[in-house]
Amino acid sequence: MSTVLSNFESWKNFLGDRIEAAKNMGIGEDSIAKLAYEIGEFLDNRVDPKNEEQRVLKELWDVGDETERKTMAALMVKLAKHS
């Protein structure tokens, strides 16, 4: 996992693969977005950013309220889908 986290492009591809797998299992967009939010909370609390892109995301996450964080999570899902 640390290899995936060290490169932002690898991280987006990893997320994109997981999103596609979830969709293939019948998991809906709302559930995927909720899970992305929970992963964001986990990463914020337990993982030190490994690159500049992750540092920016963490700083934005830290200043955002719950609604803004959910929007960020949804945007990360959207970004990963297009990777």
PDB file of N, CA, C and O in Angstrom, chain B, residues numbered from 101:
ATOM      1  N   MET B 101       0.827  -1.195   0.000  1.00  0.00           N
ATOM      2  CA  MET B 101       0.000   0.000   0.000  1.00  0.00           C
ATOM      3  C   MET B 101       0.864   1.250   0.000  1.00  0.00           C
ATOM      4  O   MET B 101       0.495   2.250  -0.615  1.00  0.00           O
ATOM      5  N   SER B 102       2.017   1.215   0.682  1.00  0.00           N
ATOM      6  CA  SER B 102       2.846   2.417   0.722  1.00  0.00           C
ATOM      7  C   SER B 102       3.349   2.799  -0.663  1.00  0.00           C
ATOM      8  O   SER B 102       3.532   3.985  -0.937  1.00  0.00           O
ATOM      9  N   THR B 103       3.581   1.820  -1.551  1.00  0.00           N
ATOM     10  CA  THR B 103       3.988   2.126  -2.922  1.00  0.00           C
ATOM     11  C   THR B 103       2.872   2.863  -3.643  1.00  0.00           C
ATOM     12  O   THR B 103       3.130   3.820  -4.373  1.00  0.00           O
ATOM     13  N   VAL B 104       1.653   2.433  -3.450  1.00  0.00           N
ATOM     14  CA  VAL B 104       0.493   3.079  -4.078  1.00  0.00           C
ATOM     15  C   VAL B 104       0.364   4.509  -3.581  1.00  0.00           C
ATOM     16  O   VAL B 104       0.040   5.404  -4.361  1.00  0.00           O
ATOM     17  N   LEU B 105       0.609   4.737  -2.312  1.00  0.00           N
ATOM     18  CA  LEU B 105       0.447   6.068  -1.735  1.00  0.00           C
ATOM     19  C   LEU B 105       1.579   7.018  -2.102  1.00  0.00           C
ATOM     20  O   LEU B 105       1.397   8.234  -2.055  1.00  0.00           O
ATOM     21  N   SER B 106       2.735   6.493  -2.465  1.00  0.00           N
ATOM     22  CA  SER B 106       3.874   7.373  -2.719  1.00  0.00           C
ATOM     23  C   SER B 106       3.778   8.114  -4.046  1.00  0.00           C
ATOM     24  O   SER B 106       4.419   9.152  -4.209  1.00  0.00           O
ATOM     25  N   ASN B 107       3.003   7.614  -4.990  1.00  0.00           N
ATOM     26  CA  ASN B 107       2.867   8.243  -6.296  1.00  0.00           C
ATOM     27  C   ASN B 107       1.391   8.561  -6.535  1.00  0.00           C
ATOM     28  O   ASN B 107       0.548   7.665  -6.499  1.00  0.00           O
ATOM     29  N   PHE B 108       1.080   9.830  -6.776  1.00  0.00           N
ATOM     30  CA  PHE B 108      -0.317  10.241  -6.900  1.00  0.00           C
ATOM     31  C   PHE B 108      -1.016   9.576  -8.077  1.00  0.00           C
ATOM     32  O   PHE B 108      -2.190   9.218  -7.980  1.00  0.00           O
ATOM     33  N   GLU B 109      -0.306   9.408  -9.186  1.00  0.00           N
ATOM     34  CA  GLU B 109      -0.896   8.766 -10.360  1.00  0.00           C
ATOM     35  C   GLU B 109      -1.245   7.307 -10.038  1.00  0.00           C
ATOM     36  O   GLU B 109      -2.295   6.810 -10.445  1.00  0.00           O
ATOM     37  N   SER B 110      -0.361   6.632  -9.309  1.00  0.00           N
ATOM     38  CA  SER B 110      -0.642   5.255  -8.886  1.00  0.00           C
ATOM     39  C   SER B 110      -1.851   5.207  -7.954  1.00  0.00           C
ATOM     40  O   SER B 110      -2.672   4.293  -8.031  1.00  0.00           O
ATOM     41  N   TRP B 111      -1.948   6.200  -7.078  1.00  0.00           N
ATOM     42  CA  TRP B 111      -3.070   6.276  -6.139  1.00  0.00           C
ATOM     43  C   TRP B 111      -4.387   6.433  -6.893  1.00  0.00           C
ATOM     44  O   TRP B 111      -5.366   5.754  -6.585  1.00  0.00           O
ATOM     45  N   LYS B 112      -4.414   7.333  -7.886  1.00  0.00           N
ATOM     46  CA  LYS B 112      -5.637   7.525  -8.674  1.00  0.00           C
ATOM     47  C   LYS B 112      -6.002   6.243  -9.426  1.00  0.00           C
ATOM     48  O   LYS B 112      -7.173   5.867  -9.475  1.00  0.00           O
ATOM     49  N   ASN B 113      -5.022   5.581 -10.003  1.00  0.00           N
ATOM     50  CA  ASN B 113      -5.288   4.333 -10.716  1.00  0.00           C
ATOM     51  C   ASN B 113      -5.801   3.255  -9.768  1.00  0.00           C
ATOM     52  O   ASN B 113      -6.725   2.515 -10.105  1.00  0.00           O
ATOM     53  N   PHE B 114      -5.201   3.167  -8.581  1.00  0.00           N
ATOM     54  CA  PHE B 114      -5.636   2.216  -7.564  1.00  0.00           C
ATOM     55  C   PHE B 114      -7.099   2.474  -7.192  1.00  0.00           C
ATOM     56  O   PHE B 114      -7.909   1.548  -7.144  1.00  0.00           O
ATOM     57  N   LEU B 115      -7.422   3.732  -6.934  1.00  0.00           N
ATOM     58  CA  LEU B 115      -8.810   4.084  -6.592  1.00  0.00           C
ATOM     59  C   LEU B 115      -9.756   3.765  -7.738  1.00  0.00           C
ATOM     60  O   LEU B 115     -10.840   3.219  -7.525  1.00  0.00           O
ATOM     61  N   GLY B 116      -9.345   4.105  -8.946  1.00  0.00           N
ATOM     62  CA  GLY B 116     -10.177   3.832 -10.110  1.00  0.00           C
ATOM     63  C   GLY B 116     -10.480   2.350 -10.266  1.00  0.00           C
ATOM     64  O   GLY B 116     -11.610   1.970 -10.572  1.00  0.00           O
ATOM     65  N   ASP B 117      -9.468   1.516 -10.056  1.00  0.00           N
ATOM     66  CA  ASP B 117      -9.665   0.062 -10.133  1.00  0.00           C
ATOM     67  C   ASP B 117     -10.644  -0.413  -9.068  1.00  0.00           C
ATOM     68  O   ASP B 117     -11.498  -1.257  -9.341  1.00  0.00           O
ATOM     69  N   ARG B 118     -10.525   0.123  -7.857  1.00  0.00           N
ATOM     70  CA  ARG B 118     -11.408  -0.289  -6.761  1.00  0.00           C
ATOM     71  C   ARG B 118     -12.838   0.188  -6.999  1.00  0.00           C
ATOM     72  O   ARG B 118     -13.794  -0.514  -6.671  1.00  0.00           O
ATOM     73  N   ILE B 119     -12.978   1.365  -7.561  1.00  0.00           N
ATOM     74  CA  ILE B 119     -14.315   1.884  -7.865  1.00  0.00           C
ATOM     75  C   ILE B 119     -14.976   1.011  -8.925  1.00  0.00           C
ATOM     76  O   ILE B 119     -16.150   0.660  -8.804  1.00  0.00           O
ATOM     77  N   GLU B 120     -14.231   0.667  -9.952  1.00  0.00           N
ATOM     78  CA  GLU B 120     -14.770  -0.193 -11.010  1.00  0.00           C
ATOM     79  C   GLU B 120     -15.175  -1.555 -10.455  1.00  0.00           C
ATOM     80  O   GLU B 120     -16.219  -2.091 -10.826  1.00  0.00           O
ATOM     81  N   ALA B 121     -14.351  -2.118  -9.565  1.00  0.00           N
ATOM     82  CA  ALA B 121     -14.682  -3.401  -8.946  1.00  0.00           C
ATOM     83  C   ALA B 121     -15.958  -3.291  -8.108  1.00  0.00           C
ATOM     84  O   ALA B 121     -16.804  -4.185  -8.137  1.00  0.00           O
ATOM     85  N   ALA B 122     -16.090  -2.198  -7.368  1.00  0.00           N
ATOM     86  CA  ALA B 122     -17.293  -1.992  -6.549  1.00  0.00           C
ATOM     87  C   ALA B 122     -18.539  -1.888  -7.424  1.00  0.00           C
ATOM     88  O   ALA B 122     -19.580  -2.462  -7.106  1.00  0.00           O
ATOM     89  N   LYS B 123     -18.424  -1.149  -8.533  1.00  0.00           N
ATOM     90  CA  LYS B 123     -19.560  -1.020  -9.443  1.00  0.00           C
ATOM     91  C   LYS B 123     -19.934  -2.375 -10.040  1.00  0.00           C
ATOM     92  O   LYS B 123     -21.114  -2.685 -10.199  1.00  0.00           O
ATOM     93  N   ASN B 124     -18.927  -3.177 -10.368  1.00  0.00           N
ATOM     94  CA  ASN B 124     -19.187  -4.510 -10.927  1.00  0.00           C
ATOM     95  C   ASN B 124     -19.856  -5.441  -9.910  1.00  0.00           C
ATOM     96  O   ASN B 124     -20.526  -6.401 -10.289  1.00  0.00           O
ATOM     97  N   MET B 125     -19.671  -5.153  -8.633  1.00  0.00           N
ATOM     98  CA  MET B 125     -20.309  -5.939  -7.579  1.00  0.00           C
ATOM     99  C   MET B 125     -21.706  -5.412  -7.261  1.00  0.00           C
ATOM    100  O   MET B 125     -22.393  -5.947  -6.391  1.00  0.00           O
ATOM    101  N   GLY B 126     -22.122  -4.363  -7.968  1.00  0.00           N
ATOM    102  CA  GLY B 126     -23.461  -3.823  -7.767  1.00  0.00           C
ATOM    103  C   GLY B 126     -23.557  -2.735  -6.712  1.00  0.00           C
ATOM    104  O   GLY B 126     -24.660  -2.367  -6.306  1.00  0.00           O
ATOM    105  N   ILE B 127     -22.437  -2.220  -6.267  1.00  0.00           N
ATOM    106  CA  ILE B 127     -22.451  -1.150  -5.268  1.00  0.00           C
ATOM    107  C   ILE B 127     -22.774   0.161  -5.983  1.00  0.00           C
ATOM    108  O   ILE B 127     -22.154   0.490  -6.994  1.00  0.00           O
ATOM    109  N   GLY B 128     -23.730   0.895  -5.462  1.00  0.00           N
ATOM    110  CA  GLY B 128     -24.206   2.123  -6.095  1.00  0.00           C
ATOM    111  C   GLY B 128     -23.303   3.317  -5.849  1.00  0.00           C
ATOM    112  O   GLY B 128     -22.442   3.302  -4.968  1.00  0.00           O
ATOM    113  N   GLU B 129     -23.520   4.349  -6.645  1.00  0.00           N
ATOM    114  CA  GLU B 129     -22.724   5.574  -6.577  1.00  0.00           C
ATOM    115  C   GLU B 129     -22.764   6.215  -5.181  1.00  0.00           C
ATOM    116  O   GLU B 129     -21.738   6.673  -4.679  1.00  0.00           O
ATOM    117  N   ASP B 130     -23.942   6.246  -4.560  1.00  0.00           N
ATOM    118  CA  ASP B 130     -24.051   6.851  -3.226  1.00  0.00           C
ATOM    119  C   ASP B 130     -23.215   6.092  -2.201  1.00  0.00           C
ATOM    120  O   ASP B 130     -22.557   6.700  -1.356  1.00  0.00           O
ATOM    121  N   SER B 131     -23.243   4.773  -2.278  1.00  0.00           N
ATOM    122  CA  SER B 131     -22.455   3.959  -1.350  1.00  0.00           C
ATOM    123  C   SER B 131     -20.968   4.138  -1.594  1.00  0.00           C
ATOM    124  O   SER B 131     -20.181   4.179  -0.648  1.00  0.00           O
ATOM    125  N   ILE B 132     -20.580   4.245  -2.856  1.00  0.00           N
ATOM    126  CA  ILE B 132     -19.169   4.463  -3.185  1.00  0.00           C
ATOM    127  C   ILE B 132     -18.714   5.817  -2.658  1.00  0.00           C
ATOM    128  O   ILE B 132     -17.618   5.927  -2.108  1.00  0.00           O
ATOM    129  N   ALA B 133     -19.532   6.840  -2.815  1.00  0.00           N
ATOM    130  CA  ALA B 133     -19.196   8.174  -2.316  1.00  0.00           C
ATOM    131  C   ALA B 133     -19.084   8.166  -0.794  1.00  0.00           C
ATOM    132  O   ALA B 133     -18.189   8.800  -0.234  1.00  0.00           O
ATOM    133  N   LYS B 134     -19.984   7.457  -0.125  1.00  0.00           N
ATOM    134  CA  LYS B 134     -19.929   7.367   1.340  1.00  0.00           C
ATOM    135  C   LYS B 134     -18.655   6.664   1.776  1.00  0.00           C
ATOM    136  O   LYS B 134     -17.996   7.097   2.722  1.00  0.00           O
ATOM    137  N   LEU B 135     -18.310   5.597   1.101  1.00  0.00           N
ATOM    138  CA  LEU B 135     -17.080   4.876   1.417  1.00  0.00           C
ATOM    139  C   LEU B 135     -15.855   5.752   1.162  1.00  0.00           C
ATOM    140  O   LEU B 135     -14.905   5.719   1.944  1.00  0.00           O
ATOM    141  N   ALA B 136     -15.862   6.530   0.089  1.00  0.00           N
ATOM    142  CA  ALA B 136     -14.753   7.434  -0.210  1.00  0.00           C
ATOM    143  C   ALA B 136     -14.581   8.451   0.924  1.00  0.00           C
ATOM    144  O   ALA B 136     -13.457   8.784   1.299  1.00  0.00           O
ATOM    145  N   TYR B 137     -15.690   8.935   1.459  1.00  0.00           N
ATOM    146  CA  TYR B 137     -15.633   9.873   2.582  1.00  0.00           C
ATOM    147  C   TYR B 137     -14.998   9.198   3.801  1.00  0.00           C
ATOM    148  O   TYR B 137     -14.148   9.788   4.469  1.00  0.00           O
ATOM    149  N   GLU B 138     -15.408   7.969   4.086  1.00  0.00           N
ATOM    150  CA  GLU B 138     -14.859   7.238   5.225  1.00  0.00           C
ATOM    151  C   GLU B 138     -13.367   6.969   5.044  1.00  0.00           C
ATOM    152  O   GLU B 138     -12.602   7.045   6.005  1.00  0.00           O
ATOM    153  N   ILE B 139     -12.956   6.657   3.824  1.00  0.00           N
ATOM    154  CA  ILE B 139     -11.536   6.448   3.543  1.00  0.00           C
ATOM    155  C   ILE B 139     -10.778   7.758   3.735  1.00  0.00           C
ATOM    156  O   ILE B 139      -9.674   7.768   4.280  1.00  0.00           O
ATOM    157  N   GLY B 140     -11.370   8.858   3.286  1.00  0.00           N
ATOM    158  CA  GLY B 140     -10.751  10.171   3.484  1.00  0.00           C
ATOM    159  C   GLY B 140     -10.542  10.478   4.957  1.00  0.00           C
ATOM    160  O   GLY B 140      -9.492  10.987   5.346  1.00  0.00           O
ATOM    161  N   GLU B 141     -11.535  10.170   5.774  1.00  0.00           N
ATOM    162  CA  GLU B 141     -11.412  10.370   7.220  1.00  0.00           C
ATOM    163  C   GLU B 141     -10.279   9.510   7.790  1.00  0.00           C
ATOM    164  O   GLU B 141      -9.475   9.979   8.595  1.00  0.00           O
ATOM    165  N   PHE B 142     -10.229   8.256   7.365  1.00  0.00           N
ATOM    166  CA  PHE B 142      -9.177   7.348   7.825  1.00  0.00           C
ATOM    167  C   PHE B 142      -7.802   7.886   7.432  1.00  0.00           C
ATOM    168  O   PHE B 142      -6.905   7.967   8.271  1.00  0.00           O
ATOM    169  N   LEU B 143      -7.635   8.251   6.170  1.00  0.00           N
ATOM    170  CA  LEU B 143      -6.343   8.752   5.695  1.00  0.00           C
ATOM    171  C   LEU B 143      -5.951  10.026   6.436  1.00  0.00           C
ATOM    172  O   LEU B 143      -4.787  10.202   6.796  1.00  0.00           O
ATOM    173  N   ASP B 144      -6.912  10.912   6.664  1.00  0.00           N
ATOM    174  CA  ASP B 144      -6.629  12.158   7.367  1.00  0.00           C
ATOM    175  C   ASP B 144      -6.106  11.897   8.773  1.00  0.00           C
ATOM    176  O   ASP B 144      -5.190  12.574   9.241  1.00  0.00           O
ATOM    177  N   ASN B 145      -6.687  10.923   9.433  1.00  0.00           N
ATOM    178  CA  ASN B 145      -6.331  10.647  10.825  1.00  0.00           C
ATOM    179  C   ASN B 145      -5.110   9.754  11.004  1.00  0.00           C
ATOM    180  O   ASN B 145      -4.466   9.799  12.053  1.00  0.00           O
ATOM    181  N   ARG B 146      -4.775   8.933   9.987  1.00  0.00           N
ATOM    182  CA  ARG B 146      -3.768   7.900  10.223  1.00  0.00           C
ATOM    183  C   ARG B 146      -2.612   7.818   9.240  1.00  0.00           C
ATOM    184  O   ARG B 146      -1.647   7.095   9.483  1.00  0.00           O
ATOM    185  N   VAL B 147      -2.695   8.548   8.133  1.00  0.00           N
ATOM    186  CA  VAL B 147      -1.660   8.404   7.114  1.00  0.00           C
ATOM    187  C   VAL B 147      -1.041   9.762   6.820  1.00  0.00           C
ATOM    188  O   VAL B 147      -1.741  10.733   6.531  1.00  0.00           O
ATOM    189  N   ASP B 148       0.276   9.810   6.898  1.00  0.00           N
ATOM    190  CA  ASP B 148       0.996  11.025   6.560  1.00  0.00           C
ATOM    191  C   ASP B 148       1.070  11.138   5.037  1.00  0.00           C
ATOM    192  O   ASP B 148       1.444  10.170   4.375  1.00  0.00           O
ATOM    193  N   PRO B 149       0.725  12.288   4.467  1.00  0.00           N
ATOM    194  CA  PRO B 149       0.788  12.446   3.012  1.00  0.00           C
ATOM    195  C   PRO B 149       2.184  12.116   2.479  1.00  0.00           C
ATOM    196  O   PRO B 149       3.194  12.492   3.074  1.00  0.00           O
ATOM    197  N   LYS B 150       2.222  11.408   1.348  1.00  0.00           N
ATOM    198  CA  LYS B 150       3.492  10.945   0.789  1.00  0.00           C
ATOM    199  C   LYS B 150       3.991  11.816  -0.353  1.00  0.00           C
ATOM    200  O   LYS B 150       5.121  11.637  -0.807  1.00  0.00           O
ATOM    201  N   ASN B 151       3.183  12.752  -0.830  1.00  0.00           N
ATOM    202  CA  ASN B 151       3.601  13.606  -1.933  1.00  0.00           C
ATOM    203  C   ASN B 151       2.851  14.937  -1.843  1.00  0.00           C
ATOM    204  O   ASN B 151       1.963  15.114  -1.010  1.00  0.00           O
ATOM    205  N   GLU B 152       3.234  15.865  -2.722  1.00  0.00           N
ATOM    206  CA  GLU B 152       2.644  17.211  -2.676  1.00  0.00           C
ATOM    207  C   GLU B 152       1.140  17.205  -2.909  1.00  0.00           C
ATOM    208  O   GLU B 152       0.410  17.949  -2.255  1.00  0.00           O
ATOM    209  N   GLU B 153       0.670  16.372  -3.833  1.00  0.00           N
ATOM    210  CA  GLU B 153      -0.763  16.325  -4.122  1.00  0.00           C
ATOM    211  C   GLU B 153      -1.556  15.872  -2.900  1.00  0.00           C
ATOM    212  O   GLU B 153      -2.602  16.439  -2.581  1.00  0.00           O
ATOM    213  N   GLN B 154      -1.051  14.852  -2.225  1.00  0.00           N
ATOM    214  CA  GLN B 154      -1.742  14.373  -1.023  1.00  0.00           C
ATOM    215  C   GLN B 154      -1.689  15.405   0.097  1.00  0.00           C
ATOM    216  O   GLN B 154      -2.633  15.520   0.879  1.00  0.00           O
ATOM    217  N   ARG B 155      -0.595  16.153   0.181  1.00  0.00           N
ATOM    218  CA  ARG B 155      -0.486  17.208   1.200  1.00  0.00           C
ATOM    219  C   ARG B 155      -1.559  18.274   0.959  1.00  0.00           C
ATOM    220  O   ARG B 155      -2.209  18.727   1.901  1.00  0.00           O
ATOM    221  N   VAL B 156      -1.743  18.673  -0.301  1.00  0.00           N
ATOM    222  CA  VAL B 156      -2.773  19.666  -0.633  1.00  0.00           C
ATOM    223  C   VAL B 156      -4.157  19.124  -0.284  1.00  0.00           C
ATOM    224  O   VAL B 156      -4.971  19.832   0.310  1.00  0.00           O
ATOM    225  N   LEU B 157      -4.422  17.874  -0.650  1.00  0.00           N
ATOM    226  CA  LEU B 157      -5.721  17.281  -0.326  1.00  0.00           C
ATOM    227  C   LEU B 157      -5.953  17.250   1.178  1.00  0.00           C
ATOM    228  O   LEU B 157      -7.058  17.534   1.641  1.00  0.00           O
ATOM    229  N   LYS B 158      -4.912  16.905   1.950  1.00  0.00           N
ATOM    230  CA  LYS B 158      -5.053  16.865   3.408  1.00  0.00           C
ATOM    231  C   LYS B 158      -5.346  18.254   3.963  1.00  0.00           C
ATOM    232  O   LYS B 158      -6.206  18.412   4.830  1.00  0.00           O
ATOM    233  N   GLU B 159      -4.633  19.255   3.466  1.00  0.00           N
ATOM    234  CA  GLU B 159      -4.860  20.614   3.953  1.00  0.00           C
ATOM    235  C   GLU B 159      -6.277  21.083   3.638  1.00  0.00           C
ATOM    236  O   GLU B 159      -6.926  21.711   4.474  1.00  0.00           O
ATOM    237  N   LEU B 160      -6.759  20.776   2.424  1.00  0.00           N
ATOM    238  CA  LEU B 160      -8.142  21.126   2.070  1.00  0.00           C
ATOM    239  C   LEU B 160      -9.131  20.372   2.948  1.00  0.00           C
ATOM    240  O   LEU B 160     -10.113  20.946   3.421  1.00  0.00           O
ATOM    241  N   TRP B 161      -8.868  19.073   3.167  1.00  0.00           N
ATOM    242  CA  TRP B 161      -9.735  18.248   4.008  1.00  0.00           C
ATOM    243  C   TRP B 161      -9.807  18.836   5.415  1.00  0.00           C
ATOM    244  O   TRP B 161     -10.882  18.926   6.010  1.00  0.00           O
ATOM    245  N   ASP B 162      -8.647  19.233   5.937  1.00  0.00           N
ATOM    246  CA  ASP B 162      -8.589  19.737   7.308  1.00  0.00           C
ATOM    247  C   ASP B 162      -9.360  21.040   7.502  1.00  0.00           C
ATOM    248  O   ASP B 162      -9.900  21.277   8.582  1.00  0.00           O
ATOM    249  N   VAL B 163      -9.420  21.888   6.476  1.00  0.00           N
ATOM    250  CA  VAL B 163     -10.146  23.156   6.642  1.00  0.00           C
ATOM    251  C   VAL B 163     -11.616  23.038   6.242  1.00  0.00           C
ATOM    252  O   VAL B 163     -12.412  23.934   6.525  1.00  0.00           O
ATOM    253  N   GLY B 164     -11.974  21.943   5.587  1.00  0.00           N
ATOM    254  CA  GLY B 164     -13.351  21.775   5.143  1.00  0.00           C
ATOM    255  C   GLY B 164     -14.273  21.284   6.239  1.00  0.00           C
ATOM    256  O   GLY B 164     -13.845  20.606   7.173  1.00  0.00           O
ATOM    257  N   ASP B 165     -15.542  21.633   6.116  1.00  0.00           N
ATOM    258  CA  ASP B 165     -16.541  21.064   7.019  1.00  0.00           C
ATOM    259  C   ASP B 165     -17.013  19.728   6.429  1.00  0.00           C
ATOM    260  O   ASP B 165     -16.526  19.305   5.380  1.00  0.00           O
ATOM    261  N   GLU B 166     -17.948  19.075   7.096  1.00  0.00           N
ATOM    262  CA  GLU B 166     -18.390  17.752   6.655  1.00  0.00           C
ATOM    263  C   GLU B 166     -18.943  17.771   5.225  1.00  0.00           C
ATOM    264  O   GLU B 166     -18.642  16.874   4.437  1.00  0.00           O
ATOM    265  N   THR B 167     -19.726  18.758   4.892  1.00  0.00           N
ATOM    266  CA  THR B 167     -20.295  18.850   3.547  1.00  0.00           C
ATOM    267  C   THR B 167     -19.191  19.019   2.500  1.00  0.00           C
ATOM    268  O   THR B 167     -19.217  18.381   1.447  1.00  0.00           O
ATOM    269  N   GLU B 168     -18.241  19.869   2.797  1.00  0.00           N
ATOM    270  CA  GLU B 168     -17.136  20.095   1.863  1.00  0.00           C
ATOM    271  C   GLU B 168     -16.274  18.841   1.716  1.00  0.00           C
ATOM    272  O   GLU B 168     -15.798  18.532   0.623  1.00  0.00           O
ATOM    273  N   ARG B 169     -16.079  18.129   2.812  1.00  0.00           N
ATOM    274  CA  ARG B 169     -15.307  16.882   2.750  1.00  0.00           C
ATOM    275  C   ARG B 169     -16.032  15.829   1.908  1.00  0.00           C
ATOM    276  O   ARG B 169     -15.404  15.092   1.149  1.00  0.00           O
ATOM    277  N   LYS B 170     -17.339  15.768   2.048  1.00  0.00           N
ATOM    278  CA  LYS B 170     -18.113  14.826   1.221  1.00  0.00           C
ATOM    279  C   LYS B 170     -18.004  15.202  -0.252  1.00  0.00           C
ATOM    280  O   LYS B 170     -17.934  14.329  -1.118  1.00  0.00           O
ATOM    281  N   THR B 171     -17.992  16.490  -0.530  1.00  0.00           N
ATOM    282  CA  THR B 171     -17.811  16.944  -1.910  1.00  0.00           C
ATOM    283  C   THR B 171     -16.426  16.550  -2.414  1.00  0.00           C
ATOM    284  O   THR B 171     -16.284  16.081  -3.543  1.00  0.00           O
ATOM    285  N   MET B 172     -15.416  16.739  -1.585  1.00  0.00           N
ATOM    286  CA  MET B 172     -14.058  16.335  -1.975  1.00  0.00           C
ATOM    287  C   MET B 172     -13.988  14.841  -2.249  1.00  0.00           C
ATOM    288  O   MET B 172     -13.368  14.417  -3.224  1.00  0.00           O
ATOM    289  N   ALA B 173     -14.614  14.047  -1.402  1.00  0.00           N
ATOM    290  CA  ALA B 173     -14.610  12.599  -1.589  1.00  0.00           C
ATOM    291  C   ALA B 173     -15.281  12.234  -2.909  1.00  0.00           C
ATOM    292  O   ALA B 173     -14.782  11.388  -3.651  1.00  0.00           O
ATOM    293  N   ALA B 174     -16.411  12.873  -3.198  1.00  0.00           N
ATOM    294  CA  ALA B 174     -17.116  12.609  -4.454  1.00  0.00           C
ATOM    295  C   ALA B 174     -16.262  13.024  -5.653  1.00  0.00           C
ATOM    296  O   ALA B 174     -16.255  12.341  -6.677  1.00  0.00           O
ATOM    297  N   LEU B 175     -15.556  14.124  -5.529  1.00  0.00           N
ATOM    298  CA  LEU B 175     -14.679  14.569  -6.610  1.00  0.00           C
ATOM    299  C   LEU B 175     -13.491  13.625  -6.802  1.00  0.00           C
ATOM    300  O   LEU B 175     -13.056  13.399  -7.931  1.00  0.00           O
ATOM    301  N   MET B 176     -12.968  13.076  -5.713  1.00  0.00           N
ATOM    302  CA  MET B 176     -11.884  12.098  -5.843  1.00  0.00           C
ATOM    303  C   MET B 176     -12.375  10.842  -6.549  1.00  0.00           C
ATOM    304  O   MET B 176     -11.644  10.255  -7.347  1.00  0.00           O
ATOM    305  N   VAL B 177     -13.600  10.425  -6.267  1.00  0.00           N
ATOM    306  CA  VAL B 177     -14.186   9.275  -6.971  1.00  0.00           C
ATOM    307  C   VAL B 177     -14.281   9.601  -8.452  1.00  0.00           C
ATOM    308  O   VAL B 177     -13.925   8.780  -9.298  1.00  0.00           O
ATOM    309  N   LYS B 178     -14.756  10.786  -8.762  1.00  0.00           N
ATOM    310  CA  LYS B 178     -14.891  11.204 -10.154  1.00  0.00           C
ATOM    311  C   LYS B 178     -13.526  11.251 -10.848  1.00  0.00           C
ATOM    312  O   LYS B 178     -13.382  10.788 -11.980  1.00  0.00           O
ATOM    313  N   LEU B 179     -12.538  11.806 -10.169  1.00  0.00           N
ATOM    314  CA  LEU B 179     -11.188  11.884 -10.711  1.00  0.00           C
ATOM    315  C   LEU B 179     -10.610  10.491 -10.946  1.00  0.00           C
ATOM    316  O   LEU B 179     -10.001  10.234 -11.984  1.00  0.00           O
ATOM    317  N   ALA B 180     -10.800   9.602  -9.988  1.00  0.00           N
ATOM    318  CA  ALA B 180     -10.271   8.235 -10.108  1.00  0.00           C
ATOM    319  C   ALA B 180     -10.932   7.488 -11.248  1.00  0.00           C
ATOM    320  O   ALA B 180     -10.288   6.680 -11.918  1.00  0.00           O
ATOM    321  N   LYS B 181     -12.202   7.748 -11.474  1.00  0.00           N
ATOM    322  CA  LYS B 181     -12.908   7.072 -12.585  1.00  0.00           C
ATOM    323  C   LYS B 181     -12.338   7.467 -13.938  1.00  0.00           C
ATOM    324  O   LYS B 181     -12.405   6.695 -14.894  1.00  0.00           O
ATOM    325  N   HIS B 182     -11.783   8.653 -14.016  1.00  0.00           N
ATOM    326  CA  HIS B 182     -11.248   9.151 -15.275  1.00  0.00           C
ATOM    327  C   HIS B 182      -9.745   8.899 -15.417  1.00  0.00           C
ATOM    328  O   HIS B 182      -9.113   9.397 -16.349  1.00  0.00           O
ATOM    329  N   SER B 183      -9.185   8.135 -14.503  1.00  0.00           N
ATOM    330  CA  SER B 183      -7.742   7.839 -14.571  1.00  0.00           C
ATOM    331  C   SER B 183      -7.451   6.720 -15.536  1.00  0.00           C
ATOM    332  O   SER B 183      -6.293   6.345 -15.714  1.00  0.00           O
TER     333      SER B 183
END
